[in-house]
């Protein structure tokens, strides 16, 4: 009887264990199914720009990130490293929080602007490579041109033109008045700037020209020529008129103006009422004499400018007769003497309408006057040269004439001053290049 009870009790224990194991399995299966159902209806939370938190220890050094593309609303450690670099260079004033917002975008734009990159505010591979390189420059406040107007050309006026003239003048390309009027002087300055910065020299300040002009890469006017610079200039070289390069009897320069009516009498006296000159050269002359007046140098006179072929015939004949009469010379001897100071018809600089004889009213000699001293020092800055000097007599064929100036344009006059070249030497150098 006792034995039967033990067998029944053992059987009961076994049944209980089997049931416990069964129910544990059922419970595990139910929990797994519930977990899978929960995962399907509850997605993994996404990281947003305003919820991300960087847990990396900021004290630990980070390596230069592999360049890729960062833009508005991007987040992460690489964005934070970029912000730190922008702050180090002075482009970003905000916090390096790893969130690419408007402040970061503006900092990227400023960096791109000062490094002549497309300033779209997107940090691509080119921007990032430069940002982390030794060539990255610290931020320097530089005025950016207004997006409108995007093109400035002849006839334009206003504050944008005034800013354009100011910047060109700061860099030595423009010497005229800051008047906000886009005239010939401004166009010429723009063309010289374009030539020296490898842009199309059309005299129109478009988007590319303005971007270069207001960038840190815009350099001061080059006065020491390089072969590349000279070749660019070769399309608009000064006209050479001398004994080997005469003009024909019918030659008449374009755009002549009557200087008596055209010029400001407060700046200069025109000795003869019929005196004419090429408008561009006369404008440059007025700009130069206005600058001289600002420095206290006044009392100028133009004694000669444009001469026709027949005018030069008459002048030569007068001088020949004077030498014959006053020096008891034969005509042949008188002609030889006259040719040292008077150009033969067709070979005179005055035929160009670009040459002016400057004197002081009531004064016989020009050399040594305060006007002559100022002119010799400063005329180059306004596109003029002293055409004939004693030192270059063997090249020009004429004795020195400190009163005789010739307009060639500032891009040429600056080089000639720097190299101490007369016009023949300068043009010969250009041809040899």
C-alpha positions as CSV (number, residue, x, y, z in Angstrom):
1,X,0.0,0.0,0.0
2,X,2.8,2.4,1.0
3,X,4.6,1.5,-2.2
4,X,1.6,2.4,-4.3
5,X,1.4,5.9,-2.7
6,X,5.0,6.6,-3.5
7,X,4.5,5.7,-7.1
8,X,1.4,7.9,-7.4
9,X,3.3,10.9,-5.7
10,X,6.2,10.6,-8.1
11,X,3.9,10.6,-11.1
12,X,2.2,13.7,-9.8
13,X,5.5,15.6,-9.5
14,X,6.5,14.6,-13.0
15,X,3.1,15.8,-14.4
16,X,3.6,19.2,-12.5
17,X,7.1,19.7,-14.0
18,X,5.9,18.9,-17.5
19,X,3.0,21.5,-17.1
20,X,5.4,24.1,-15.7
21,X,7.8,23.7,-18.7
22,X,4.8,23.9,-21.1
23,X,3.5,27.1,-19.6
24,X,6.9,28.7,-19.5
25,X,7.3,28.0,-23.3
26,X,3.9,29.5,-24.0
27,X,4.7,32.6,-22.0
28,X,8.0,33.1,-23.9
29,X,6.2,32.7,-27.2
30,X,3.6,35.3,-26.2
31,X,6.3,37.8,-25.1
32,X,8.2,37.4,-28.4
33,X,5.0,38.0,-30.5
34,X,4.1,41.0,-28.4
35,X,7.6,42.5,-28.9
36,X,7.4,42.0,-32.7
37,X,4.0,43.6,-32.8
38,X,5.3,46.6,-30.8
39,X,8.3,47.0,-33.1
40,X,6.0,47.2,-36.1
41,X,3.9,50.0,-34.8
42,X,6.6,52.1,-33.0
43,X,9.4,53.2,-35.5
44,X,13.0,54.0,-34.3
45,X,13.2,57.7,-33.4
46,X,15.0,59.8,-36.0
47,X,17.6,62.4,-35.2
48,X,16.7,66.0,-36.0
49,X,18.9,69.1,-36.1
50,X,17.3,70.3,-32.8
51,X,17.5,67.0,-30.9
52,X,20.9,65.7,-31.7
53,X,23.4,65.7,-28.8
54,X,27.1,65.1,-29.3
55,X,28.5,63.0,-26.6
56,X,32.1,62.8,-27.8
57,X,34.6,64.4,-25.4
58,X,35.4,67.8,-27.0
59,X,38.8,67.8,-25.3
60,X,39.9,64.9,-27.5
61,X,41.6,65.8,-30.8
62,X,39.7,65.0,-33.9
63,X,41.1,64.1,-37.3
64,X,40.4,66.1,-40.4
65,X,37.1,64.9,-41.7
66,X,36.9,63.2,-45.0
67,X,35.6,65.8,-47.4
68,X,32.0,65.4,-48.5
69,X,29.1,67.7,-48.8
70,X,27.5,69.6,-45.9
71,X,24.6,72.0,-46.2
72,X,21.6,73.5,-44.4
73,X,20.1,71.2,-41.7
74,X,23.0,68.7,-41.7
75,X,24.1,67.6,-38.3
76,X,26.9,65.7,-36.7
77,X,30.5,65.7,-35.5
78,X,31.9,66.6,-38.9
79,X,29.7,69.6,-39.1
80,X,30.9,70.6,-35.7
81,X,34.5,70.2,-36.7
82,X,33.9,72.4,-39.8
83,X,32.3,75.0,-37.5
84,X,35.3,75.0,-35.2
85,X,37.6,75.6,-38.2
86,X,35.4,78.5,-39.4
87,X,35.5,80.0,-35.9
88,X,39.3,79.6,-35.8
89,X,39.6,81.6,-39.0
90,X,37.0,84.2,-37.9
91,X,34.1,83.4,-40.2
92,X,31.7,82.0,-37.6
93,X,30.7,83.8,-34.5
94,X,28.2,81.3,-33.2
95,X,28.6,78.1,-31.3
96,X,30.1,75.0,-32.8
97,X,27.1,72.8,-32.0
98,X,27.2,70.4,-34.9
99,X,24.0,71.8,-36.4
100,X,24.2,73.4,-39.9
101,X,22.0,76.4,-39.6
102,X,21.8,79.9,-41.2
103,X,24.8,81.2,-39.2
104,X,26.9,78.4,-40.5
105,X,25.7,78.8,-44.0
106,X,26.6,82.5,-43.9
107,X,30.0,81.7,-42.6
108,X,30.6,79.2,-45.4
109,X,29.5,81.8,-47.9
110,X,31.9,84.4,-46.5
111,X,34.8,81.8,-46.6
112,X,33.9,80.9,-50.2
113,X,33.7,84.6,-51.2
114,X,37.1,85.5,-49.9
115,X,38.7,82.4,-51.6
116,X,37.1,83.0,-55.0
117,X,34.8,79.9,-54.8
118,X,31.2,79.7,-55.7
119,X,29.6,81.2,-52.7
120,X,26.5,79.1,-52.5
121,X,26.8,78.2,-48.7
122,X,27.3,74.5,-49.5
123,X,30.5,73.1,-48.1
124,X,31.5,70.7,-50.9
125,X,34.8,68.9,-51.4
126,X,36.6,71.9,-52.9
127,X,35.5,74.2,-50.1
128,X,36.4,71.7,-47.4
129,X,39.8,70.9,-48.8
130,X,40.7,74.6,-48.9
131,X,39.2,75.2,-45.4
132,X,41.4,72.6,-43.8
133,X,44.5,73.5,-45.8
134,X,47.3,75.9,-44.9
135,X,46.1,78.2,-47.7
136,X,42.9,79.1,-45.9
137,X,43.0,82.8,-45.0
138,X,41.6,84.4,-41.9
139,X,38.4,86.5,-42.4
140,X,39.0,90.1,-43.6
141,X,35.8,92.2,-43.8
142,X,35.6,93.0,-47.6
143,X,32.6,94.7,-49.2
144,X,30.7,92.5,-51.5
145,X,29.0,94.0,-54.5
146,X,25.3,94.2,-54.4
147,X,23.6,91.5,-56.5
148,X,21.8,94.3,-58.3
149,X,22.7,95.8,-60.7
150,X,24.8,92.8,-61.9
151,X,26.2,94.7,-64.9
152,X,27.6,98.2,-64.9
153,X,28.6,99.8,-68.3
154,X,28.9,103.1,-70.1
155,X,26.1,105.4,-69.3
156,X,25.3,103.9,-65.9
157,X,25.2,106.1,-62.8
158,X,24.5,105.9,-59.1
159,X,26.0,104.6,-55.9
160,X,27.1,101.3,-57.4
161,X,29.2,103.1,-60.0
162,X,30.6,105.3,-57.2
163,X,31.6,102.2,-55.3
164,X,33.1,100.8,-58.5
165,X,35.2,103.9,-59.1
166,X,36.3,104.0,-55.4
167,X,37.5,100.4,-55.5
168,X,39.3,100.9,-58.9
169,X,40.9,104.1,-57.6
170,X,42.1,102.3,-54.4
171,X,43.8,99.7,-56.7
172,X,45.4,102.4,-58.9
173,X,43.4,101.7,-62.0
174,X,41.2,104.8,-61.9
175,X,42.4,108.4,-61.5
176,X,39.3,110.4,-62.3
177,X,36.6,111.9,-60.0
178,X,34.4,109.6,-57.9
179,X,31.2,111.1,-59.4
180,X,29.1,108.0,-59.9
181,X,29.0,108.4,-63.7
182,X,30.3,105.5,-65.8
183,X,32.1,107.5,-68.5
184,X,35.2,106.8,-70.7
185,X,37.6,107.1,-67.8
186,X,35.7,104.5,-65.8
187,X,35.4,102.2,-68.8
188,X,39.2,102.5,-69.5
189,X,39.9,101.7,-65.9
190,X,37.7,98.6,-66.0
191,X,39.4,97.4,-69.2
192,X,42.8,97.7,-67.6
193,X,41.6,95.9,-64.5
194,X,40.2,93.1,-66.7
195,X,43.3,92.8,-68.8
196,X,45.5,92.4,-65.7
197,X,43.2,89.9,-64.0
198,X,42.7,87.6,-67.1
199,X,39.1,88.6,-67.8
200,X,37.6,89.6,-71.1
201,X,38.6,93.3,-71.5
202,X,35.2,94.6,-72.7
203,X,35.0,97.6,-70.3
204,X,31.7,96.2,-68.9
205,X,31.7,95.4,-65.2
206,X,29.7,92.2,-65.1
207,X,29.3,89.6,-62.4
208,X,32.8,88.0,-63.0
209,X,34.5,91.4,-63.1
210,X,32.8,92.7,-60.0
211,X,33.5,89.4,-58.1
212,X,37.2,89.7,-58.9
213,X,37.3,93.4,-58.2
214,X,35.9,93.1,-54.7
215,X,37.8,90.0,-53.7
216,X,41.1,89.8,-51.9
217,X,42.8,88.5,-55.1
218,X,42.3,91.9,-56.8
219,X,45.8,93.3,-57.1
220,X,47.1,96.8,-57.5
221,X,47.8,98.0,-61.1
222,X,50.9,96.3,-62.5
223,X,53.5,98.8,-63.6
224,X,56.3,96.3,-64.4
225,X,55.3,94.4,-67.6
226,X,55.4,90.7,-68.0
227,X,55.2,89.1,-71.5
228,X,51.6,88.0,-70.7
229,X,50.6,91.5,-69.7
230,X,52.1,93.1,-72.8
231,X,50.5,90.6,-75.1
232,X,47.1,91.4,-73.7
233,X,47.7,95.1,-74.2
234,X,48.8,94.7,-77.8
235,X,45.3,95.1,-79.1
236,X,45.1,98.7,-78.1
237,X,48.7,100.1,-78.4
238,X,49.4,103.8,-78.6
239,X,49.7,105.3,-82.1
240,X,53.3,105.9,-83.1
241,X,54.0,108.9,-85.3
242,X,57.7,109.8,-86.0
243,X,60.1,110.1,-88.9
244,X,59.9,106.4,-89.7
245,X,56.1,106.2,-89.1
246,X,54.5,109.3,-90.7
247,X,50.8,109.8,-91.3
248,X,49.3,110.7,-94.7
249,X,48.3,114.1,-95.8
250,X,44.6,113.2,-95.3
251,X,45.0,111.9,-91.8
252,X,42.5,113.4,-89.3
253,X,41.9,111.9,-85.8
254,X,38.3,111.1,-84.7
255,X,36.3,112.9,-82.0
256,X,38.1,116.2,-82.0
257,X,36.7,118.9,-79.7
258,X,37.3,122.6,-79.6
259,X,39.3,123.0,-76.4
260,X,38.4,126.7,-75.9
261,X,34.8,125.8,-75.6
262,X,35.2,122.4,-74.0
263,X,37.8,123.0,-71.3
264,X,37.2,124.5,-67.9
265,X,38.8,127.9,-68.0
266,X,39.4,127.8,-64.2
267,X,41.8,124.9,-64.8
268,X,43.6,125.9,-68.0
269,X,44.0,128.7,-70.5
270,X,43.8,127.7,-74.2
271,X,46.2,130.1,-76.0
272,X,44.5,129.9,-79.4
273,X,40.7,129.8,-79.8
274,X,40.8,127.2,-82.7
275,X,42.9,124.7,-80.7
276,X,41.5,121.1,-80.9
277,X,42.2,117.8,-79.2
278,X,40.8,114.3,-79.1
279,X,38.1,114.2,-76.5
280,X,39.5,111.3,-74.5
281,X,42.9,112.9,-74.2
282,X,41.3,116.3,-73.3
283,X,39.2,114.6,-70.6
284,X,42.4,113.0,-69.2
285,X,44.1,116.4,-69.3
286,X,41.3,118.1,-67.4
287,X,41.4,115.3,-64.8
288,X,45.1,115.8,-64.3
289,X,44.9,119.6,-64.0
290,X,42.1,119.3,-61.5
291,X,44.4,117.0,-59.4
292,X,47.2,119.6,-59.8
293,X,44.9,122.3,-58.6
294,X,44.0,120.3,-55.5
295,X,47.7,120.3,-54.7
296,X,48.0,124.1,-55.3
297,X,49.5,124.0,-58.8
298,X,47.5,126.2,-61.1
299,X,48.1,128.7,-64.0
300,X,48.4,126.3,-66.9
301,X,48.2,127.0,-70.6
302,X,47.9,124.9,-73.7
303,X,49.9,126.5,-76.4
304,X,49.4,123.7,-79.0
305,X,47.4,120.5,-79.6
306,X,46.1,119.0,-82.8
307,X,47.7,120.2,-86.1
308,X,46.7,119.3,-89.6
309,X,49.2,118.2,-92.2
310,X,49.1,121.7,-93.7
311,X,49.5,123.4,-90.3
312,X,52.8,121.5,-90.0
313,X,53.9,122.5,-93.5
314,X,53.4,126.2,-92.5
315,X,55.2,125.8,-89.2
316,X,58.2,124.1,-90.8
317,X,58.4,126.8,-93.4
318,X,58.3,129.6,-90.8
319,X,61.1,128.0,-88.9
320,X,63.3,127.5,-91.9
321,X,62.9,131.1,-92.9
322,X,63.7,132.2,-89.4
323,X,66.9,130.2,-89.3
324,X,67.9,131.5,-92.7
325,X,67.3,135.1,-91.7
326,X,68.6,135.1,-88.2
327,X,71.6,132.8,-88.5
328,X,72.6,133.5,-92.1
329,X,72.2,129.9,-93.2
330,X,71.5,128.4,-96.5
331,X,68.0,126.8,-97.0
332,X,69.5,123.3,-96.7
333,X,71.3,124.3,-93.5
334,X,68.2,125.9,-92.2
335,X,66.0,122.9,-92.9
336,X,68.5,120.6,-91.1
337,X,68.5,123.0,-88.1
338,X,64.7,123.3,-88.1
339,X,64.2,119.5,-88.2
340,X,65.9,119.2,-84.7
341,X,63.0,120.9,-83.1
342,X,60.2,120.9,-85.6
343,X,58.7,117.7,-87.1
344,X,58.4,117.4,-90.8
345,X,54.8,117.3,-92.1
346,X,53.3,113.9,-91.4
347,X,55.8,113.1,-88.6
348,X,54.5,115.4,-85.9
349,X,53.0,114.0,-82.7
350,X,50.4,116.9,-82.9
351,X,48.8,115.2,-85.9
352,X,47.4,112.6,-83.4
353,X,45.4,115.1,-81.4
354,X,46.8,113.4,-78.4
355,X,49.7,115.7,-77.7
356,X,49.7,119.0,-75.9
357,X,52.3,121.7,-75.4
358,X,52.0,123.0,-71.8
359,X,53.2,126.4,-70.9
360,X,52.7,129.1,-68.2
361,X,51.0,132.3,-69.3
362,X,53.4,135.2,-69.5
363,X,56.5,133.0,-68.9
364,X,59.0,132.4,-71.7
365,X,60.6,129.2,-70.2
366,X,58.7,126.2,-68.9
367,X,61.5,124.2,-67.6
368,X,62.1,124.6,-63.8
369,X,58.7,126.1,-63.1
370,X,56.5,124.5,-60.4
371,X,54.2,123.4,-63.2
372,X,56.9,121.6,-65.1
373,X,58.2,119.9,-61.9
374,X,54.7,118.7,-61.0
375,X,54.0,117.5,-64.6
376,X,57.2,115.6,-64.8
377,X,56.5,113.8,-61.6
378,X,52.8,113.1,-61.9
379,X,51.7,113.0,-65.6
380,X,52.2,109.2,-65.7
381,X,49.4,108.7,-63.3
382,X,46.9,110.2,-65.7
383,X,48.0,108.4,-68.9
384,X,50.5,111.0,-70.2
385,X,54.2,110.7,-70.9
386,X,57.0,113.3,-71.5
387,X,57.3,112.4,-75.2
388,X,60.8,113.9,-75.9
389,X,63.8,114.0,-73.5
390,X,67.4,114.7,-74.0
391,X,68.4,111.3,-72.9
392,X,66.3,109.6,-75.6
393,X,67.2,112.0,-78.4
394,X,69.1,109.3,-80.4
395,X,65.9,107.2,-80.4
396,X,63.2,109.8,-80.9
397,X,65.2,112.0,-83.2
398,X,64.2,115.2,-81.3
399,X,65.8,117.3,-78.6
400,X,64.2,117.3,-75.2
401,X,60.9,119.1,-74.9
402,X,59.8,119.1,-71.3
403,X,56.6,121.0,-72.2
404,X,55.4,118.4,-74.8
405,X,53.2,115.7,-73.3
406,X,51.4,112.8,-75.1
407,X,48.4,110.8,-74.0
408,X,48.9,107.1,-74.3
409,X,46.6,105.7,-71.5
410,X,47.5,104.9,-67.9
411,X,48.1,101.2,-68.6
412,X,51.0,102.2,-70.9
413,X,52.3,105.3,-69.2
414,X,52.8,103.5,-65.9
415,X,55.0,100.9,-67.6
416,X,57.0,103.4,-69.5
417,X,57.7,105.4,-66.3
418,X,58.7,102.3,-64.4
419,X,61.1,101.1,-67.2
420,X,62.3,104.6,-68.3
421,X,61.2,103.9,-71.8
422,X,60.3,106.4,-74.6
423,X,57.4,105.4,-76.8
424,X,59.6,103.8,-79.5
425,X,61.3,101.6,-76.9
426,X,58.0,100.5,-75.3
427,X,56.5,99.6,-78.6
428,X,59.6,97.7,-79.7
429,X,59.4,95.7,-76.5
430,X,55.8,94.8,-77.2
431,X,56.5,93.7,-80.8
432,X,59.4,91.5,-79.6
433,X,57.1,89.7,-77.2
